[in-house]
Amino acid sequence: QRQRQRQAQVFLRKIFRMDYRNFLAFSLCLILIFPRISSASIRFLPRWSNRDGGSVIKQKTSASSLIFDPTRVTQLSWTPRVFLYKGLLTDEECDHFIKLAKGKLEKSMVADNDSGESVESEVRTSSGMFLSKRQDDIVANVESKLAAWTFFPEENGEAMQILHYENGQKYEPHFDYFHDQVNLELGGHRVATVLMYLSNVKKGGETVFPMWKGAKPQPKDDSWTECAKQGYAVKPMKGDALLFFNLHPNATTDSNSLHGSCPVIEGEKWSATKWIHVKSFDRSSLSKKQSGCVDENEGCPKWAEAGECEKNPTYMVGSEADHGYCRKSCKACSS
């Protein structure tokens, strides 16, 4: 019996050595044949650690070290699909976004359901402006964090829009997916929206989902506005981010994603919006498909006349990272 056990042990050792050698040879071949792939895989491999008792993913990128903490994410609703990330943005990032926007705000527009053109509407009474993608290191870092959290590539996202709501200002319930063919051609539907709160609001300014379907009603006291009581609502808290999906998992539009921004009753509200598309929304590649010198927003002539080419040159004229949206009106190109 003992002799058989020894023979079995010797046999297993031989198999182990043979498999180990084969595995080592295979690994060396991969490194020699695909050096870039192997090094990239090692560099971008997430590293798990423990911080404050929770699981944290630290991911190295070319720009910085990103930290994504799954324990800070809460699923708020499945109908529609809504998730809240507590403290996604730092105070420094929030204040930086507000500083970039001040002095460059214009009345917010909405997309016409038939033509897709940007038009003014009393449905939306806030003011806003667009940043350029990766405009600076802080903007680039936030965009990388959003890609890590949402699992959508950065090129699928639009440039972030900074919004400012003063007393009484609102955005009535609406959909973020499109009803016109013009906008659908630019990256397809907006599959998801990330709404980041850049400031606290004394009262009002909640994000409300009127078509929310839940097993139990959301408890609300007198600190909530009447608008917020019309569905599931989220209070704006500086640094928090709300992710919700405008499409079902089968890529059809989700009417339950109807949402709005309740009127600000006391104080003011600052927020940043990142719309994410089904396909790439890389403006630089889209502009190459266009012929001639054109504007990409119906409001460009009016903005140029108001001096926005000088006030907000990154958005209007462009930079190394972004070609600009109003180059024709700013006379930055020739037909």
C-alpha positions in Angstrom: 0.0 0.0 0.0 2.8 2.4 0.9 4.7 1.6 -2.3 1.6 2.4 -4.3 1.2 5.8 -2.5 4.9 6.6 -3.2 4.4 5.7 -6.9 1.3 7.9 -7.1 3.2 10.8 -5.4 6.1 10.5 -7.9 3.6 10.4 -10.8 1.8 13.6 -9.6 5.1 15.4 -9.2 6.1 14.6 -12.8 2.7 15.9 -14.0 3.0 19.1 -11.9 6.5 19.8 -13.2 5.5 19.2 -16.8 2.4 21.4 -16.5 4.4 24.1 -14.7 7.1 24.1 -17.4 4.5 24.2 -20.2 2.7 27.1 -18.4 5.9 29.0 -18.0 6.9 28.5 -21.6 3.5 29.7 -22.7 3.7 32.8 -20.5 7.1 33.7 -21.9 5.8 33.4 -25.4 3.0 35.7 -24.7 5.3 38.3 -23.2 7.7 38.1 -26.2 5.0 38.2 -28.8 2.6 40.7 -27.2 4.7 42.9 -24.9 2.3 45.9 -25.1 -0.7 43.8 -24.2 1.0 42.1 -21.3 2.4 45.3 -19.8 -0.9 47.2 -20.3 -2.8 44.3 -18.5 -0.5 44.5 -15.5 -0.6 48.3 -15.4 -4.4 48.6 -15.5 -5.1 45.6 -13.3 -7.4 46.8 -10.5 -5.9 46.5 -7.0 -8.2 45.8 -4.1 -7.5 47.2 -0.7 -9.4 48.1 2.5 -10.2 51.6 3.5 -12.6 52.7 6.2 -13.8 49.1 6.4 -15.0 49.0 2.8 -13.7 47.5 -0.4 -11.9 50.0 -2.6 -10.7 49.6 -6.2 -7.5 51.6 -7.0 -6.9 51.8 -10.7 -3.8 53.3 -12.2 -4.2 55.4 -15.4 -1.9 57.5 -17.4 -3.2 60.7 -15.7 -3.6 59.7 -12.0 -4.6 57.0 -9.6 -8.4 56.7 -9.5 -10.3 55.4 -6.5 -13.7 53.8 -7.0 -15.4 52.7 -3.8 -18.4 50.3 -4.5 -19.5 50.6 -0.9 -20.6 54.2 -1.5 -23.0 53.2 -4.3 -26.6 52.6 -3.4 -29.3 51.2 -5.7 -32.3 53.5 -5.3 -34.7 52.1 -7.8 -35.0 49.4 -10.5 -38.0 51.1 -12.3 -36.3 53.2 -13.5 -32.8 52.1 -12.8 -31.2 54.7 -10.5 -28.0 54.6 -8.5 -26.5 57.1 -6.0 -22.8 57.5 -5.4 -22.1 59.3 -2.1 -19.1 61.6 -2.4 -18.0 60.9 -6.0 -16.7 64.4 -6.3 -14.4 66.2 -3.8 -15.2 69.7 -2.6 -12.2 70.9 -4.7 -13.7 69.4 -7.8 -17.1 70.9 -7.2 -15.8 74.4 -6.5 -13.5 74.1 -9.6 -16.5 73.4 -11.9 -18.5 76.3 -10.5 -15.5 78.6 -11.0 -15.1 77.5 -14.6 -18.8 78.3 -15.2 -19.2 81.6 -13.6 -19.3 84.5 -16.0 -20.1 82.2 -18.9 -23.6 81.1 -18.2 -26.4 81.4 -20.8 -30.1 80.5 -20.6 -30.5 76.8 -20.8 -32.0 75.4 -24.0 -34.0 72.2 -24.9 -34.0 70.0 -28.0 -37.0 70.4 -30.2 -38.8 67.0 -30.6 -39.2 67.4 -34.4 -36.1 69.2 -35.7 -33.6 68.5 -32.9 -32.7 72.2 -32.8 -31.8 73.8 -29.5 -34.7 76.2 -28.5 -35.7 78.3 -25.5 -38.5 77.0 -23.4 -40.2 77.8 -20.1 -40.0 74.1 -19.3 -36.3 74.8 -18.4 -35.5 78.0 -16.7 -31.9 77.4 -15.5 -28.7 78.8 -17.0 -25.8 76.8 -18.1 -22.6 76.3 -20.1 -20.5 73.4 -21.5 -17.0 72.5 -20.6 -14.7 70.9 -23.1 -13.7 67.3 -22.7 -10.6 66.9 -20.7 -10.4 70.7 -20.5 -7.9 70.5 -17.6 -6.5 67.9 -15.2 -9.5 68.2 -12.8 -12.1 67.8 -15.6 -10.1 64.9 -17.1 -9.8 63.1 -13.7 -13.6 63.4 -13.2 -14.3 62.1 -16.6 -12.1 59.1 -15.9 -13.9 58.5 -12.6 -17.2 58.5 -14.4 -16.0 56.0 -17.0 -14.7 53.7 -14.2 -18.0 53.9 -12.4 -20.4 53.6 -15.3 -18.3 51.1 -17.4 -18.9 53.3 -20.4 -15.9 54.6 -22.4 -15.2 58.3 -22.2 -15.7 58.8 -25.9 -19.4 57.9 -25.5 -20.0 60.9 -23.3 -20.9 64.4 -24.2 -19.0 67.3 -22.8 -20.1 68.1 -19.3 -22.8 70.8 -18.9 -22.7 73.0 -15.8 -26.1 74.2 -14.6 -27.1 76.9 -12.2 -30.6 77.2 -10.7 -31.6 80.3 -8.8 -34.7 80.9 -6.6 -37.8 79.5 -8.4 -35.9 78.0 -11.3 -36.6 74.5 -12.4 -36.6 71.9 -15.2 -39.9 70.2 -15.6 -40.1 66.4 -16.1 -38.6 65.3 -19.4 -36.7 62.5 -21.1 -33.0 62.5 -21.9 -33.4 60.1 -24.8 -34.2 61.7 -28.2 -37.4 61.9 -30.3 -35.8 63.3 -33.4 -33.6 61.6 -36.0 -31.0 64.4 -36.2 -29.7 63.9 -32.6 -29.9 60.1 -33.0 -27.3 60.3 -35.7 -24.8 61.8 -33.3 -23.9 58.8 -31.2 -27.4 57.3 -30.9 -29.7 57.6 -27.8 -28.4 58.8 -24.5 -28.3 55.4 -22.8 -27.5 56.9 -19.3 -27.2 60.2 -17.5 -24.9 61.1 -14.6 -26.1 64.1 -12.6 -23.5 65.5 -10.2 -24.4 67.9 -7.4 -21.9 70.7 -7.0 -23.6 72.5 -4.0 -26.0 71.9 -1.2 -29.4 73.5 -1.5 -31.2 74.9 1.6 -34.6 73.8 0.3 -35.9 72.5 -3.0 -33.9 71.6 -6.1 -34.6 67.8 -5.7 -34.3 65.5 -8.7 -37.7 63.7 -9.0 -38.8 60.6 -11.0 -42.6 60.9 -11.4 -43.0 57.5 -13.1 -41.1 55.6 -10.4 -42.6 52.2 -9.5 -41.6 50.9 -6.0 -43.0 48.4 -3.6 -43.3 50.9 -0.8 -43.8 54.7 -1.0 -40.7 56.9 -0.2 -41.2 58.5 3.2 -41.0 62.3 3.1 -41.4 64.9 5.8 -41.9 68.7 5.5 -38.3 69.3 4.4 -39.3 68.0 0.9 -41.1 70.2 -1.6 -44.5 69.4 -3.1 -42.8 68.8 -6.4 -40.6 66.1 -4.8 -43.6 64.4 -3.4 -44.8 63.6 -6.9 -42.5 60.6 -7.2 -39.2 59.2 -6.0 -36.9 62.1 -5.2 -33.2 62.8 -4.4 -32.0 65.8 -2.5 -29.0 67.6 -3.9 -25.9 67.0 -1.7 -22.6 68.5 -2.6 -20.3 65.8 -4.1 -23.0 63.2 -4.7 -23.7 61.8 -8.1 -26.9 60.2 -9.5 -26.7 57.7 -12.3 -29.9 56.7 -14.1 -30.5 54.8 -17.3 -32.7 56.2 -20.1 -32.9 52.9 -22.0 -34.0 49.4 -20.9 -31.3 46.6 -21.0 -32.7 45.6 -24.4 -31.9 49.1 -25.7 -35.5 50.3 -26.0 -36.4 53.7 -24.5 -37.6 53.6 -20.8 -40.6 55.9 -20.2 -40.1 55.4 -16.5 -36.9 57.5 -16.8 -39.0 60.6 -16.9 -37.3 63.1 -14.5 -37.2 66.7 -13.5 -35.5 69.3 -11.3 -37.8 70.7 -8.7 -37.8 74.5 -8.2 -35.3 75.9 -5.8 -37.2 77.4 -2.8 -34.2 78.7 -0.8 -30.6 79.1 -1.8 -29.1 78.1 -5.2 -28.3 74.9 -6.9 -25.2 74.0 -9.0 -24.9 70.7 -10.9 -23.0 69.1 -13.6 -24.5 66.7 -16.2 -22.8 64.0 -18.2 -24.9 62.4 -20.9 -23.6 59.1 -22.2 -24.5 57.7 -25.6 -24.9 54.2 -27.1 -22.0 54.9 -29.5 -19.0 57.2 -29.6 -19.9 60.9 -29.3 -16.3 62.1 -30.1 -16.9 65.5 -31.6 -13.5 65.6 -33.2 -14.2 62.5 -35.3 -17.7 63.7 -36.1 -16.4 67.1 -37.3 -14.2 65.3 -39.8 -17.3 63.8 -41.4 -18.8 67.3 -41.9 -17.9 69.3 -45.0 -17.2 73.0 -44.9 -17.1 75.5 -42.0 -20.2 74.9 -39.9 -21.7 75.6 -36.4 -22.9 72.7 -34.4 -25.5 74.5 -32.3 -28.4 76.7 -33.5 -27.6 79.2 -30.7 -24.1 79.9 -32.0 -24.9 83.1 -34.0 -26.6 84.6 -31.0 -23.9 83.6 -28.6 -21.2 85.0 -30.9 -23.0 88.3 -31.1 -23.1 88.4 -27.3 -19.3 88.0 -27.1 -19.1 84.4 -26.1 -16.3 83.7 -28.6 -14.0 85.7 -26.3 -15.7 84.9 -23.0 -15.9 81.1 -23.6 -13.3 80.3 -26.3 -12.8 76.7 -25.3 -16.4 75.8 -26.1 -17.0 78.2 -28.9 -13.7 78.1 -30.8 -12.1 75.0 -29.5 -8.7 73.8 -28.2 -6.2 71.0 -28.8 -8.6 68.6 -27.1 -11.9 69.8 -28.7 -12.5 71.5 -32.1 -15.2 73.8 -30.8 -18.9 74.1 -31.5 -19.3 77.5 -33.0 -16.3 78.0 -35.2 -18.3 79.5 -38.1 -20.0 82.2 -36.1 -16.7 83.0 -34.3 -15.0 83.2 -37.7 -12.4 80.6 -36.6 -12.6 78.7 -40.0 -13.3 79.5 -43.6 -16.0 78.0 -45.8 
